[in-house]
Amino acid sequence: MTYRNILIAFDGSDGSFFAYAKACHLALKTGANLDIISVIDNHMLKGISSFDTDYIQQIRDGVINEISELTDKAKKKGVKSVQRFVELGNPKVIISKDIFSKKHDLIVMGATGMSEIEKIFIGSVTEYVINNAKCDCLIVKS
């Protein structure tokens, strides 16, 4: 199968950097469009006062800057079309949402971005996406 629209789920972990590299390679090899998504986990922000919007905006700005650098890097490598998405919410739900998984032929993500304890309490984003996305998934081990 030739992929035309690839989505890379990026969370800043080592695994997501490996997944980003693999997704760029696949996009170059197949001529596919590449979209990079990073989801700011609203579960992590629960302890922050709803009045501290400056801090939340700083987090969002930092994520946007990091994703923008990855977008520029992919374009310099020769990927024909690269877009970025920064969302706020539950990463596993947003990444596997129809708006993303129906638009894309392939979702690429790292094997894990969480510790084993976090997986027990929160659940694996990777596992959820594999079971709920409407497209192929490629899990990259670091």
C-alpha positions as CSV (number, residue, x, y, z in Angstrom):
1,M,0.0,0.0,0.0
2,T,1.2,3.5,-0.8
3,Y,0.5,6.0,1.9
4,R,-0.6,9.5,0.9
5,N,-1.3,11.2,4.2
6,I,0.8,10.3,7.3
7,L,0.1,11.6,10.8
8,I,2.9,11.5,13.4
9,A,1.9,11.7,17.0
10,F,4.5,13.7,18.8
11,D,4.8,14.1,22.6
12,G,8.4,15.1,23.1
13,S,9.5,11.6,24.3
14,D,12.5,9.7,22.9
15,G,10.0,7.3,21.2
16,S,8.2,10.2,19.4
17,F,11.6,11.5,18.0
18,F,12.2,8.0,16.6
19,A,8.7,7.9,15.2
20,Y,9.1,11.4,13.7
21,A,12.3,10.2,11.9
22,K,10.5,7.2,10.6
23,A,7.5,9.2,9.4
24,C,9.7,11.7,7.6
25,H,11.5,8.8,5.9
26,L,8.2,7.2,4.8
27,A,6.8,10.5,3.6
28,L,10.0,11.1,1.5
29,K,9.9,7.6,0.1
30,T,6.2,7.6,-0.8
31,G,5.7,11.3,-1.6
32,A,3.1,11.4,1.2
33,N,1.9,14.5,3.0
34,L,3.0,14.6,6.6
35,D,1.0,16.0,9.5
36,I,2.5,16.4,13.0
37,I,0.1,16.4,16.0
38,S,0.9,17.1,19.6
39,V,-1.8,16.9,22.2
40,I,-1.4,18.8,25.4
41,D,-3.0,16.4,27.9
42,N,-5.7,18.3,29.8
43,H,-5.3,15.7,32.6
44,M,-1.9,17.1,33.3
45,L,-3.3,20.6,33.6
46,K,-6.0,19.8,36.2
47,G,-3.9,21.1,39.1
48,I,-3.5,24.5,37.4
49,S,-6.0,27.1,38.3
50,S,-8.4,28.0,35.5
51,F,-7.3,31.6,36.2
52,D,-3.7,30.8,35.3
53,T,-4.2,31.1,31.6
54,D,-0.7,32.7,31.1
55,Y,0.9,29.4,32.3
56,I,-1.3,27.3,30.0
57,Q,-0.5,29.6,27.1
58,Q,3.3,29.3,27.9
59,I,2.9,25.5,27.7
60,R,1.0,25.8,24.4
61,D,3.6,28.2,22.9
62,G,6.4,25.8,23.9
63,V,4.7,22.9,22.1
64,I,3.9,25.1,19.1
65,N,7.6,26.1,18.9
66,E,8.8,22.5,19.1
67,I,6.3,21.3,16.5
68,S,7.2,24.2,14.2
69,E,10.9,23.3,14.4
70,L,10.0,19.7,13.4
71,T,7.8,21.0,10.6
72,D,10.6,23.2,9.2
73,K,13.0,20.3,9.5
74,A,10.8,18.0,7.5
75,K,10.3,20.6,4.8
76,K,14.1,21.1,4.6
77,K,14.5,17.3,4.2
78,G,12.2,17.5,1.2
79,V,8.8,16.4,2.5
80,K,6.4,18.0,0.1
81,S,3.6,19.0,2.5
82,V,3.9,19.3,6.2
83,Q,1.3,20.7,8.6
84,R,1.2,20.9,12.3
85,F,-1.6,20.5,14.8
86,V,-1.6,21.4,18.5
87,E,-4.6,20.2,20.4
88,L,-5.7,20.3,24.1
89,G,-7.5,17.2,25.5
90,N,-7.0,13.5,25.9
91,P,-4.2,12.4,23.6
92,K,-5.5,8.9,22.9
93,V,-9.0,10.2,22.0
94,I,-7.9,13.1,19.9
95,I,-5.3,11.1,17.9
96,S,-7.7,8.3,17.1
97,K,-10.6,10.7,16.4
98,D,-12.2,10.4,13.0
99,I,-11.1,13.8,12.0
100,F,-7.5,12.6,12.1
101,S,-7.7,8.8,11.5
102,K,-10.1,9.0,8.5
103,K,-8.0,11.8,6.8
104,H,-4.8,9.8,7.2
105,D,-3.7,6.5,5.7
106,L,-1.2,5.9,8.5
107,I,-0.6,7.1,12.0
108,V,3.0,6.8,13.2
109,M,3.8,6.9,16.9
110,G,6.4,5.9,19.5
111,A,5.9,2.7,21.4
112,T,5.5,4.6,24.7
113,G,5.8,8.1,26.1
114,M,4.7,7.1,29.6
115,S,6.2,5.2,32.5
116,E,4.8,1.8,33.4
117,I,3.0,3.3,36.4
118,E,1.4,6.0,34.3
119,K,0.1,3.4,31.8
120,I,-1.6,1.5,34.7
121,F,-3.5,4.5,35.8
122,I,-4.1,6.4,32.6
123,G,-3.8,3.7,30.0
124,S,-1.5,3.5,27.0
125,V,-2.2,6.1,24.3
126,T,-0.5,3.8,21.8
127,E,-2.8,0.8,22.6
128,Y,-5.9,3.0,22.5
129,V,-5.0,4.4,19.1
130,I,-4.2,1.0,17.6
131,N,-7.6,-0.3,18.7
132,N,-9.7,2.8,17.7
133,A,-8.1,4.5,14.7
134,K,-9.7,4.0,11.3
135,C,-6.4,3.7,9.5
136,D,-3.1,1.8,9.7
137,C,-0.8,2.4,12.6
138,L,2.9,2.1,12.7
139,I,4.5,1.8,16.2
140,V,8.2,2.7,16.3
141,K,10.3,1.3,19.1
142,S,13.2,3.3,20.3
